[in-house]
């Protein structure tokens, strides 16, 4: 599995004044493995949601972003004891905690769900286009391949990047432009760290997806109509049996 990128907020301290002003600092560890070289410690200080100074272990010093922040940075960079404390935080705080987080988070996987559909081609030499949509997978690295009669297709294929869903999961969409041939078999193959074997989704060209949906809706309506008709017939028969016929002269 390729390296992943992950950040955690370690401390969050807020100070509130009577007049409503707020100052706080946020410390976090960013890492791609448990190795010290792949860990970065960052401490940011904020005033009313504006970051005014930051320490980054990769930079090795404080950097100010506002006029007061630059003055703080200048003073703190001269304080050897405080600067040394910040530099040591990567090893003293981040590394032992990441040793616990890494197995619990970065080694977890979520298998993808695959959907194959027909879409309108943009125009050109081909008359058809398929889209292979892959959803809800983790980690980010994934491989989507098109197969035509079992052989890998590389031409007339376009794919998006892995797109973040914002909830740790990703999605990706791959398109294949082609000219249909009788009896052929087109498939989308997905390979991912969560899968022991690739997922292969075959395309059924017998009927466009829109037509299949129309038929499914029509069939559901027909079944519902038959049920309502049968219920009405049963109700009518019961009412008829309960009637008393009075002869007339």
trRosetta pair geometry for C-beta under 8 A, 3 or more apart (Angstrom, degrees):
i j d omega theta_ij theta_ji phi_ij phi_ji
1 4 7.6 -15 147 -34 112 101
1 139 6.2 95 -164 31 119 144
1 141 6.8 168 -153 42 68 135
1 193 5.0 40 -95 -111 104 152
2 139 7.7 -159 59 115 78 141
2 141 4.9 116 28 -55 116 149
3 32 4.0 31 180 173 118 119
3 33 6.2 -70 -124 -43 103 97
3 38 7.3 -133 -142 -148 135 138
4 32 6.2 171 69 -142 40 72
4 106 5.3 -178 52 -140 134 101
4 139 5.4 -108 -88 -138 124 134
4 140 7.0 143 -118 11 90 103
5 30 7.3 -2 -170 -174 82 97
5 32 5.8 -23 -91 -90 55 94
6 30 7.1 171 89 -150 41 57
6 31 6.2 -27 66 64 88 70
6 32 7.4 142 19 -91 78 44
6 101 7.9 -168 123 138 141 127
6 105 6.6 122 -146 121 162 135
6 106 6.3 -118 -13 -78 149 103
7 28 5.3 37 178 160 101 129
7 29 7.0 176 -147 88 61 42
7 30 4.2 -19 -98 -99 95 81
7 31 7.8 137 -91 13 49 59
8 28 5.9 175 85 -152 41 86
8 29 5.6 -4 53 53 92 85
8 97 7.8 -130 81 129 147 127
8 101 6.6 -107 -38 -121 154 165
9 12 6.1 31 157 -54 125 106
9 26 6.0 -51 -138 -166 108 98
9 27 7.3 109 -161 76 60 47
9 28 4.9 -46 -98 -90 46 101
10 27 4.8 -51 58 99 105 96
10 28 5.9 169 -2 -102 85 37
10 29 6.1 67 -45 -11 122 93
10 93 6.6 74 -171 154 161 127
10 94 7.7 -97 -64 -89 148 70
10 97 7.2 122 -116 70 115 171
11 25 7.1 11 102 99 112 91
11 26 7.2 179 82 -143 69 34
11 27 4.5 33 35 35 101 110
12 24 6.8 18 -173 173 66 129
12 26 6.0 12 -105 -109 75 76
13 24 5.7 178 89 -148 53 85
13 25 6.0 6 52 45 97 81
14 22 6.2 -22 -163 -164 102 104
14 23 7.7 144 -156 80 55 39
14 24 4.2 -30 -100 -86 60 125
15 22 7.0 151 76 -155 56 54
15 23 5.0 -16 58 65 108 85
15 24 6.5 174 13 -76 70 66
16 20 7.9 -24 -166 -132 88 25
16 21 7.9 153 -155 81 47 48
16 22 5.9 -14 -104 -104 65 81
17 20 6.8 -41 78 34 84 21
17 21 4.6 9 38 54 126 88
17 22 7.5 -141 14 -70 83 40
21 47 7.4 -6 -179 -171 104 87
21 48 6.2 -62 -148 -62 75 103
22 46 7.9 -4 115 112 90 99
22 47 7.4 157 89 -157 55 44
22 48 5.8 117 53 -84 82 52
22 49 7.7 45 77 -32 118 68
23 45 7.5 7 -175 -179 92 92
23 46 6.9 175 -150 91 50 59
23 47 5.0 -9 -105 -106 87 73
23 48 7.8 -24 -75 -25 59 58
24 45 7.7 -175 100 -150 35 57
24 46 5.5 -8 63 58 75 101
25 43 6.1 11 175 -178 117 94
25 44 6.6 169 -157 88 69 45
25 45 4.6 -30 -101 -100 93 69
25 46 7.0 166 -94 14 37 75
26 43 7.3 167 86 -153 44 51
26 44 5.0 -10 59 60 93 95
26 46 6.9 34 -4 -11 104 116
27 41 7.3 -6 -170 -172 96 89
27 42 7.1 167 -151 90 51 51
27 43 4.5 -13 -102 -103 85 84
27 44 7.8 180 -79 22 40 61
27 89 7.4 -91 -164 170 133 150
28 41 7.8 167 88 -151 42 49
28 42 5.4 -13 61 62 85 96
28 43 8.0 163 19 -84 58 43
29 39 6.2 -22 -168 -164 102 99
29 40 7.2 146 -161 76 52 49
29 41 5.9 -23 -104 -100 71 66
29 42 7.9 172 -88 22 25 75
29 90 7.6 132 -123 -129 97 62
29 93 7.3 -154 -64 112 125 93
29 94 3.8 150 -118 -125 133 106
29 97 6.9 151 16 77 158 120
29 98 6.2 -125 135 -61 146 110
30 39 7.4 143 79 -160 50 48
30 40 4.4 -18 63 63 99 104
30 42 6.5 32 -6 -2 110 117
31 34 7.4 52 167 -87 140 32
31 38 5.7 79 -159 124 76 86
31 39 4.5 -9 -100 -106 105 70
31 40 7.0 -175 -72 21 57 67
31 94 7.0 153 -54 174 126 118
31 98 5.3 34 24 -129 170 144
31 102 7.6 -72 109 -82 133 104
32 38 4.6 -101 57 -178 86 119
33 38 4.3 53 43 72 89 159
33 102 7.4 51 -163 -129 38 139
34 38 7.7 36 44 65 16 118
34 39 8.0 13 -160 -56 26 114
34 95 7.4 87 -173 -152 73 73
34 98 5.6 169 -119 122 71 109
34 99 5.7 77 -142 -93 125 63
34 102 5.1 -70 -64 -29 102 166
35 38 4.7 72 69 13 92 106
35 39 7.3 -162 94 -17 47 91
36 39 5.7 -61 -151 27 38 116
36 90 6.9 94 -159 137 87 109
36 91 6.2 10 -129 -96 123 89
36 95 6.0 -16 -94 -93 83 128
39 57 7.8 -3 116 77 77 150
39 90 5.5 140 113 -169 112 100
39 94 5.0 145 178 127 132 137
39 95 6.2 -114 -22 -77 174 75
39 98 6.4 -130 -106 -15 124 164
40 56 6.9 -7 -178 -167 108 85
40 57 5.6 -175 -154 54 57 105
40 58 5.3 -18 -126 -35 112 107
40 90 7.1 -44 -142 -117 18 119
41 55 7.8 -13 115 114 90 98
41 56 7.7 160 87 -153 54 38
41 57 4.2 71 46 -27 85 129
41 86 7.4 180 111 178 126 69
41 89 4.7 154 -176 98 162 103
41 90 4.1 -131 -14 -78 120 77
41 93 7.2 92 -116 66 132 108
41 94 5.3 -133 -79 -36 100 136
42 54 6.6 -12 -168 -172 92 107
42 55 7.0 168 -152 87 43 60
42 56 5.3 0 -108 -107 84 72
42 57 7.3 -103 -62 2 51 82
43 54 6.9 165 86 -155 50 58
43 55 4.6 11 51 49 96 103
43 86 6.5 -106 19 -135 134 108
43 89 7.5 51 -39 66 120 167
44 51 5.0 -39 -176 -134 118 117
44 53 7.6 163 -153 90 52 46
44 54 4.7 -14 -104 -105 75 93
45 51 7.1 114 74 -150 42 65
45 52 6.1 -53 96 57 91 84
45 53 4.9 4 47 60 113 89
45 54 7.3 -158 18 -76 70 47
45 69 7.5 171 76 -121 108 100
45 72 7.5 -80 65 122 151 159
46 49 6.1 -1 178 -125 126 14
46 50 6.2 144 -156 67 78 34
46 51 5.3 -45 -94 -88 80 53
46 52 6.9 132 -124 4 29 82
47 50 5.7 -31 67 61 70 91
47 52 5.5 11 12 -14 106 132
47 68 7.9 8 9 78 156 139
50 66 6.9 58 139 -48 122 140
51 54 6.4 20 172 -55 120 106
51 65 5.8 43 108 41 84 149
51 69 7.9 61 140 -106 57 154
52 64 6.6 -10 159 -154 69 79
52 65 5.7 -143 -147 58 31 89
52 66 4.3 -50 -135 25 92 116
52 68 6.0 -8 180 80 140 95
52 69 3.4 -162 161 -69 80 119
52 72 7.3 76 122 28 107 137
53 62 5.7 9 178 -176 109 112
53 63 7.0 168 -154 84 63 40
53 64 4.8 -26 -101 -105 87 66
53 65 6.7 -159 -75 12 35 81
53 66 7.9 -84 -47 34 71 83
53 69 3.9 -174 -57 -156 83 95
53 70 7.8 -171 -94 -55 98 28
53 72 4.9 -85 -57 83 160 125
53 73 5.2 -169 -137 -59 115 93
53 76 7.8 109 166 21 145 143
54 62 6.9 158 83 -151 34 65
54 63 5.5 -18 63 58 85 88
54 65 7.1 45 -3 -25 101 113
55 59 7.8 -150 -168 65 47 110
55 61 7.2 -111 -131 142 79 20
55 62 5.0 -42 -83 -91 81 71
55 63 7.8 150 -91 13 34 70
55 76 7.8 -95 -73 127 116 141
55 86 4.7 -68 164 -170 157 144
56 59 4.2 66 75 14 103 107
56 60 7.7 -32 90 -9 67 32
56 63 7.2 -8 10 9 105 116
57 60 6.8 40 -168 -78 37 50
57 86 7.4 -160 -84 147 78 83
57 87 6.4 123 -129 -132 86 52
57 89 7.2 -134 -74 66 123 91
57 90 4.6 84 -128 -55 166 130
59 63 6.5 -29 133 -30 164 120
60 87 6.5 29 -140 -103 71 110
61 73 7.5 79 149 -173 92 98
61 77 5.0 33 -160 -116 110 111
61 83 6.9 -10 -117 -139 66 119
62 72 7.1 -98 150 117 148 83
62 73 3.9 -159 117 -134 107 80
62 76 4.8 51 -1 82 153 123
62 77 5.4 -131 38 -57 95 89
62 83 7.7 -107 -16 -105 96 92
62 86 7.8 67 -59 68 88 177
63 73 5.8 45 -132 -131 8 150
64 67 7.9 41 149 -152 131 6
64 68 7.6 -156 -157 96 128 40
64 69 3.4 156 -154 122 90 82
64 70 3.3 -165 83 -74 147 45
64 71 7.0 91 -100 15 164 41
64 72 6.2 136 -94 54 116 84
64 73 3.9 -132 -37 -3 95 130
64 74 7.5 -33 -16 -21 134 77
65 69 5.1 -8 41 87 57 159
65 70 7.8 179 13 -52 16 79
66 69 4.2 93 46 7 74 110
66 70 7.1 -139 87 -10 37 83
67 70 6.0 -49 -149 29 29 110
67 71 7.0 27 152 -16 59 103
68 71 5.6 -58 -156 35 39 112
68 72 6.4 39 149 -19 70 103
69 72 5.6 -51 -147 36 36 112
69 73 6.2 38 153 -21 67 106
70 73 5.5 -50 -144 36 33 115
70 74 6.4 38 154 -24 63 103
71 74 5.7 -49 -149 31 31 113
71 75 6.6 26 154 -13 63 106
72 75 6.0 -62 -152 40 31 106
72 76 6.0 20 158 -12 70 113
73 76 6.0 -60 -138 43 28 104
73 77 6.0 30 162 -22 65 110
74 77 6.1 -57 -147 34 23 110
74 78 6.9 18 153 -16 58 108
75 78 5.9 -65 -160 35 33 109
75 79 6.7 30 147 -24 67 106
76 79 5.3 -51 -148 29 42 114
76 82 5.6 -91 -155 104 84 136
76 83 6.6 135 154 -68 76 85
77 83 6.2 71 -135 -86 38 133
79 82 4.0 25 113 27 123 113
79 83 5.9 149 85 -17 67 89
80 83 5.8 -59 -139 43 27 110
80 84 6.0 30 159 -22 64 109
81 84 5.8 -56 -149 35 25 111
81 85 6.6 30 151 -23 61 104
82 85 5.5 -50 -152 30 34 115
82 86 6.7 32 152 -16 64 103
83 86 5.8 -53 -152 36 34 111
83 87 6.4 32 151 -18 66 107
84 87 5.6 -55 -145 38 34 111
84 88 6.2 30 157 -19 67 109
85 88 5.9 -61 -147 38 28 108
85 89 6.9 47 151 -45 61 94
86 89 5.7 -35 -157 0 35 119
87 90 7.2 -42 176 9 41 105
88 91 6.0 -66 -168 48 58 99
88 92 5.0 35 145 -10 92 122
89 92 5.8 -65 -121 52 30 98
89 93 4.8 -16 -168 23 74 118
89 94 6.7 75 140 -16 71 95
90 93 7.5 -22 -74 51 6 80
90 94 5.0 -29 -154 30 44 131
90 95 6.9 61 146 -32 59 94
91 94 7.2 -14 -53 50 14 90
91 95 5.2 1 -145 -1 44 133
92 95 7.6 71 4 32 10 101
92 96 7.8 -23 171 3 30 112
93 96 7.2 -82 -163 39 20 95
93 97 6.5 -2 164 -2 61 120
94 97 6.2 -81 -154 46 27 103
94 98 5.7 22 163 -21 71 116
95 98 5.9 -56 -138 36 26 110
95 99 6.7 37 158 -29 60 100
96 99 5.6 -47 -158 21 34 119
96 100 7.5 25 150 -10 60 99
97 100 5.9 -58 -164 35 42 106
97 101 6.2 31 146 -14 75 110
98 101 5.3 -57 -136 44 40 108
98 102 5.6 50 164 -38 74 103
99 102 6.5 -37 -133 19 20 113
100 103 7.5 -70 -169 36 29 95
100 104 6.8 6 152 -2 63 123
101 104 5.8 -83 -154 49 35 106
101 105 5.4 -12 170 11 80 122
101 106 7.7 69 129 -10 80 96
102 105 6.7 -77 -132 49 19 86
102 106 5.1 -30 -156 29 64 121
102 107 7.0 66 150 -20 69 98
103 106 7.7 -36 -72 50 13 82
103 107 5.4 -15 -145 17 46 134
104 107 7.8 69 12 39 10 96
104 108 7.5 -4 157 -32 35 116
105 108 6.2 -64 -163 13 24 113
106 139 7.7 28 -163 -82 64 126
108 138 7.1 13 109 110 86 119
109 138 6.1 -174 -149 94 43 72
109 139 6.6 -63 -111 -10 78 72
109 192 7.6 148 -171 143 123 102
109 193 5.3 -138 -112 102 139 97
109 194 3.6 -177 147 -87 124 92
110 136 6.3 -93 137 152 125 77
110 137 5.7 -178 92 -146 86 35
110 138 4.2 50 26 34 105 93
110 169 6.3 -65 80 -107 151 96
110 194 6.0 -72 79 -87 17 158
111 137 6.6 -42 166 -114 19 86
111 192 6.8 139 -135 86 58 135
111 194 4.2 -152 -79 123 64 131
111 195 6.0 100 -127 -68 102 81
112 134 4.6 -1 -179 -174 140 99
112 135 6.5 132 -162 62 81 37
112 136 6.5 143 -132 73 51 64
112 137 3.6 -23 -75 -65 88 121
112 142 6.8 73 -48 -128 145 142
112 190 5.8 -102 73 155 139 148
112 192 5.6 133 -6 -18 112 161
112 194 7.3 144 -11 56 68 128
112 195 7.8 -45 26 -44 88 120
112 199 7.0 -137 74 26 99 148
113 134 7.3 156 76 -156 43 52
113 135 4.9 -25 61 63 95 94
113 136 5.6 30 12 45 101 113
114 132 6.7 -17 -163 -171 97 92
114 133 7.4 148 -157 81 47 52
114 134 5.5 -13 -102 -103 72 76
114 135 8.0 -176 -76 20 28 73
114 188 6.5 -177 -176 99 126 120
114 190 5.4 -156 -84 -7 131 144
114 199 5.4 173 -9 123 142 134
114 201 4.7 -153 124 -36 128 138
115 132 7.6 156 81 -158 46 46
115 133 4.6 -16 63 63 97 101
115 134 7.9 -174 24 -76 68 34
115 135 7.3 22 2 -3 108 112
115 201 7.6 -164 -121 -158 8 167
116 130 6.4 -4 -171 -177 91 114
116 131 7.5 163 -152 84 46 49
116 132 5.5 -13 -103 -105 77 72
116 133 7.8 -172 -77 23 30 72
116 188 5.4 179 -92 10 114 130
116 201 4.7 176 -28 129 124 126
116 202 7.7 -141 38 91 165 19
116 203 5.4 -125 148 -87 139 81
117 130 7.1 155 83 -157 34 67
117 131 5.4 -19 66 60 85 94
117 133 7.1 6 15 1 108 112
117 209 5.5 -14 -145 -33 86 162
118 128 7.0 -52 -146 -166 106 97
118 129 7.2 119 -161 81 62 56
118 130 5.9 -46 -101 -104 56 65
118 131 7.7 145 -118 16 9 81
118 203 7.9 101 -63 -155 89 121
118 208 5.7 -95 62 -141 149 81
118 209 5.5 178 32 0 96 106
119 129 5.2 -52 72 97 82 108
119 130 7.3 121 19 -134 82 16
119 131 4.9 43 -9 -17 126 119
119 175 7.3 -65 52 -124 132 108
120 129 6.9 19 113 43 17 120
121 124 7.0 -110 154 36 117 90
121 126 5.8 -148 -142 97 156 91
121 127 6.6 -178 19 175 150 17
121 128 6.1 165 -41 178 124 5
121 129 4.0 147 -85 -23 77 113
121 177 5.7 93 -132 -127 114 98
122 129 7.6 67 -5 -50 68 155
122 177 7.8 -61 27 -93 88 132
124 177 7.0 11 69 -178 127 152
125 179 7.6 -67 136 -49 77 118
126 129 7.0 103 113 -66 123 77
126 156 6.5 93 -31 -155 149 147
126 177 4.2 139 59 163 153 96
126 178 5.5 99 -152 57 134 4
126 179 5.1 -129 -133 -52 74 74
127 179 5.6 68 21 -118 92 73
127 180 7.1 -72 74 8 108 88
128 177 7.4 149 87 -156 49 52
128 178 5.7 -34 76 72 97 72
128 179 6.8 132 24 -111 95 27
128 180 5.4 54 5 -36 150 96
129 175 5.9 -3 -175 -171 110 103
129 176 6.7 163 -154 83 60 47
129 177 5.0 -24 -99 -99 90 64
129 178 7.4 137 -96 21 40 67
130 146 8.0 131 76 -123 123 123
130 175 7.1 160 83 -153 48 54
130 176 4.8 -4 55 55 95 99
130 178 7.3 -3 3 21 101 114
130 186 6.6 165 -10 132 162 140
130 188 7.6 -149 134 -55 126 113
130 203 5.9 -65 -122 -95 147 150
131 173 5.9 -7 -172 -171 105 102
131 174 7.2 154 -156 79 55 43
131 175 5.3 -21 -100 -98 74 75
131 176 8.0 -171 -77 21 32 69
132 144 5.9 167 101 -171 131 127
132 146 7.3 -167 -13 -85 141 86
132 173 7.1 158 80 -156 51 51
132 174 4.7 -12 57 61 102 96
132 175 7.8 -165 20 -74 72 29
132 176 7.5 45 -12 -8 103 105
132 188 3.6 155 -111 -131 140 153
132 190 7.7 -171 161 -61 127 103
132 201 6.9 150 -132 62 104 128
133 171 7.1 -1 -175 -175 85 109
133 172 7.8 172 -151 89 46 44
133 173 5.1 -10 -105 -107 73 87
134 137 6.4 -11 151 -9 104 130
134 142 6.6 -174 117 153 153 154
134 144 6.2 -144 -17 -85 140 125
134 171 6.3 168 90 -154 59 61
134 172 5.0 -3 56 57 107 84
134 173 7.5 -168 22 -78 70 41
134 174 7.8 30 -6 2 106 99
134 190 5.6 143 -106 -116 135 141
135 169 7.6 33 170 154 65 126
135 171 4.8 -2 -112 -110 60 106
136 165 7.5 15 -91 -27 56 159
136 169 4.7 -23 -135 -166 49 144
136 170 8.0 148 -108 56 7 41
136 171 7.1 22 -25 -77 43 88
137 142 6.0 75 103 -77 152 138
137 169 6.5 108 44 -159 27 84
137 170 5.6 -48 68 61 77 88
137 171 7.7 125 22 -87 86 43
137 192 5.6 -91 -162 -142 140 156
137 194 6.7 -150 -150 17 93 136
138 168 5.7 8 -96 145 147 89
138 169 5.6 -90 -46 -108 103 56
138 170 6.6 129 -82 7 62 91
138 194 7.6 74 70 -48 53 132
139 193 6.2 18 34 35 96 139
140 162 4.9 122 -170 122 90 160
140 170 5.3 104 -120 -42 66 158
141 162 7.7 -86 -84 -47 23 157
141 192 7.7 150 101 -136 66 69
141 193 6.7 65 76 -24 102 113
142 162 6.4 125 28 -93 107 120
142 170 7.4 -168 -7 95 131 130
142 172 6.1 -169 76 12 134 146
142 190 6.8 -15 -177 -165 109 92
142 191 7.1 155 -166 81 60 56
142 192 4.9 -12 -118 -96 88 96
143 190 7.2 151 83 -156 57 45
143 191 4.3 -7 60 57 107 104
143 192 7.5 -166 28 -65 69 56
144 159 6.2 152 66 -119 124 140
144 172 6.2 -160 -21 110 139 127
144 174 4.5 -169 119 -22 139 147
144 188 6.6 -14 -167 -173 94 98
144 189 7.4 150 -158 81 45 52
144 190 5.6 -10 -105 -103 72 75
145 152 5.8 -47 -179 -132 120 99
145 153 8.0 141 175 46 72 68
145 188 7.6 147 78 -163 44 51
145 189 4.5 -22 66 65 95 103
145 190 7.9 -176 24 -74 71 31
145 191 7.4 28 1 -3 111 105
146 152 7.2 103 78 -159 58 55
146 153 4.2 -47 98 55 109 112
146 157 5.7 -157 10 -103 133 129
146 174 7.1 -155 -49 135 99 129
146 176 4.8 118 -112 -83 156 138
146 186 7.2 -17 -171 -167 96 91
146 187 7.4 151 -160 82 51 50
146 188 6.2 -29 -103 -105 63 62
146 189 7.5 -178 -86 19 13 83
147 150 5.9 -2 179 -124 117 15
147 151 6.5 138 -156 61 73 28
147 152 6.2 -42 -100 -92 68 43
147 153 6.7 178 -104 -2 14 92
147 185 7.9 -16 116 114 97 88
147 186 7.1 157 87 -157 60 44
147 187 4.3 -10 60 61 108 97
147 188 7.6 -162 20 -75 82 16
147 189 5.7 63 -21 -20 115 115
147 200 7.3 -13 23 -142 141 111
148 151 5.8 -37 67 63 72 84
148 153 4.9 70 -7 -55 111 119
148 178 7.4 168 -98 -122 135 150
148 184 6.5 -11 -170 180 87 121
148 185 7.4 148 -161 82 41 54
148 186 5.5 -8 -107 -105 71 76
148 187 8.0 -169 -72 25 32 69
149 184 5.7 -79 -53 -150 101 81
149 185 5.4 108 -90 48 51 85
150 185 7.3 40 -30 79 70 118
153 156 7.5 -47 164 60 114 89
153 157 6.2 136 118 -52 94 125
153 176 6.5 59 101 -135 144 125
153 178 7.9 -37 -155 -82 158 123
154 157 6.3 -95 -167 21 27 129
156 176 6.5 70 115 -161 92 59
156 177 4.2 -107 178 62 113 92
156 178 6.5 139 109 -69 144 63
157 174 6.6 -1 -172 -178 96 103
157 175 7.0 162 -153 84 49 55
157 176 5.5 -12 -103 -100 79 73
157 177 7.9 -149 -71 21 36 72
158 174 7.3 171 91 -155 41 58
158 175 4.9 -6 61 55 87 104
159 172 6.6 16 -177 173 105 107
159 173 7.0 173 -150 93 63 46
159 174 4.1 -17 -102 -105 96 82
159 175 7.2 -173 -78 18 47 67
160 163 6.2 -9 134 -37 130 111
160 172 5.7 -168 73 -153 93 65
160 173 4.9 44 11 49 120 83
160 174 7.6 -123 18 -69 69 49
161 172 7.3 -104 126 -117 24 97
162 170 4.6 1 179 -178 103 138
162 171 7.5 145 -160 69 60 27
162 172 5.1 -46 -103 -71 57 111
163 170 6.3 139 68 -163 44 76
163 171 5.1 -31 63 66 101 79
163 172 6.5 158 9 -82 83 52
164 170 6.1 -44 -98 -105 42 77
165 168 7.7 -31 62 54 100 33
165 169 4.5 -4 31 77 136 87
165 170 6.4 -150 -10 -92 91 23
165 171 6.2 84 -61 -10 101 101
174 188 7.0 151 71 -139 121 117
176 186 7.3 -175 99 -171 153 130
178 186 7.1 -175 48 -102 166 147
180 184 7.2 -165 -164 41 62 124
180 205 6.4 139 -134 -155 130 153
181 184 4.4 75 72 -26 95 129
185 202 6.4 -38 -169 -145 97 111
185 203 7.9 154 -168 52 52 79
186 202 7.4 123 82 -157 47 61
186 203 4.6 -12 80 35 97 125
186 205 7.6 74 28 -45 112 115
187 200 5.2 8 173 -175 133 95
187 201 6.3 155 -160 78 76 43
187 202 4.8 -38 -99 -98 94 59
187 203 6.8 -153 -85 -1 39 79
188 200 7.3 161 80 -153 44 49
188 201 4.8 -11 57 58 95 99
188 203 7.6 82 -14 -44 90 95
189 198 5.0 19 -174 159 97 137
189 199 7.2 157 -154 82 49 49
189 200 4.9 -12 -102 -101 79 80
189 201 7.9 -170 -75 22 34 66
190 195 7.5 120 111 -14 87 162
190 198 6.2 158 73 -165 42 84
190 199 4.5 -11 56 59 102 99
190 200 7.8 -169 20 -74 68 37
190 201 7.6 32 -5 -4 106 102
191 195 6.7 -133 -149 65 44 130
191 198 4.7 -43 -82 -103 78 100
192 195 4.9 83 61 5 81 107
192 199 7.9 -2 15 7 105 107
195 198 6.4 85 125 -101 143 27
195 199 6.2 -110 -123 -27 152 89
204 207 7.5 -6 125 37 101 70
207 211 4.9 -113 175 84 101 122
207 212 5.3 121 109 -59 119 90
207 215 7.9 -11 161 0 154 140
208 211 4.7 90 63 7 84 103
208 212 7.1 -151 96 -7 44 86
209 212 5.6 -53 -148 35 36 113
209 213 6.4 37 154 -21 66 104
210 213 5.7 -53 -152 34 32 113
210 214 6.6 35 150 -20 64 104
211 214 5.6 -51 -150 34 36 113
211 215 6.4 34 153 -18 67 104
212 215 5.9 -55 -149 37 32 110
212 216 6.3 34 153 -21 65 107
213 216 5.7 -54 -147 35 32 112
213 217 6.4 30 155 -17 66 106
214 217 5.9 -57 -149 37 30 109
214 218 6.2 29 154 -18 65 109
215 218 5.6 -56 -145 39 31 112
215 219 6.1 32 156 -21 66 106
216 219 5.9 -53 -146 35 28 110
216 220 6.5 30 154 -20 62 105
217 220 5.8 -55 -151 35 31 112
217 221 6.5 31 152 -18 64 106
218 221 5.7 -56 -151 36 32 112
218 222 6.4 34 152 -21 66 105
219 222 5.6 -52 -148 34 33 113
219 223 6.5 33 155 -18 66 104
220 223 5.9 -54 -149 36 31 109
220 224 6.4 30 154 -17 64 108
221 224 5.7 -57 -147 39 31 111
221 225 6.3 34 154 -22 66 106
222 225 5.7 -55 -150 34 31 113
222 226 6.5 31 154 -19 65 104
223 226 5.8 -54 -150 34 32 111
223 227 6.5 33 153 -20 65 105
224 227 5.7 -53 -150 34 33 112
224 228 6.5 29 155 -15 66 106
225 228 5.9 -57 -148 39 31 108
225 229 6.2 32 154 -20 66 107
226 229 5.7 -54 -146 37 31 112
226 230 6.3 30 156 -19 65 106
227 230 5.9 -56 -148 36 29 109
227 231 6.4 30 154 -19 64 107
228 231 5.7 -53 -146 36 32 112
228 232 6.4 33 154 -19 64 105
229 232 5.8 -57 -152 36 31 111
229 233 6.4 31 152 -20 65 105
230 233 5.7 -52 -147 34 33 112
230 234 6.4 32 155 -18 66 104
231 234 5.9 -54 -148 36 31 109
231 235 6.4 32 153 -19 64 108
232 235 5.7 -55 -147 37 31 113
232 236 6.3 33 154 -21 65 106
233 236 5.7 -55 -150 34 31 112
233 237 6.5 29 154 -19 65 105
234 237 5.9 -54 -149 35 32 110
234 238 6.5 31 155 -18 65 106
235 238 5.9 -57 -150 36 30 110
235 239 6.5 27 154 -16 64 108
236 239 5.9 -59 -150 38 30 110
236 240 6.3 31 153 -22 66 108
237 240 5.6 -55 -147 34 32 113
237 241 6.5 30 156 -18 66 104
238 241 6.0 -54 -148 35 31 108
238 242 6.6 23 155 -15 63 111
239 242 5.9 -65 -151 39 31 109
239 243 7.0 45 151 -40 63 97
240 243 6.0 -43 -159 6 36 116
